[in-house]
Amino acid sequence: MKVLRGLSGTVAAGICALMLVVIGTAFMAGRRDFPGPGSESVAWHVVSAGIAVAAQIYSDKHRGFVAFSGSAVVFLIAGLLLWTQWWS
């Protein structure tokens, strides 16, 4: 279970890093007057990062199936974010 929680923690950190990249790109796009990610994409990333971090904290504080469920939520959110915002 430690390995799974460690992997989901890494994924949650990656989602946070993607959020910062999208926010930074939106900021720079607005200042330099070129098209960038819209407010919908920024909102998706902020909400996804919040859910992933909350699920990871929940997973870290619990044991057994409950911890597995928290890690599964992190992976589900990452897949949903990548599918809707990056691959479509």
Number of C-alpha atoms within 10 A of each C-alpha: 12 11 8 14 20 14 15 26 22 14 20 27 16 15 24 19 14 16 22 16 14 21 21 15 17 19 14 14 15 14 9 8 9 9 11 16 16 14 12 10 18 21 14 16 25 19 13 21 25 16 16 29 20 16 24 27 17 16 25 19 11 13 13 9 11 14 22 20 17 24 28 19 19 29 19 13 21 20 12 14 19 14 11 11 15 9 7 6
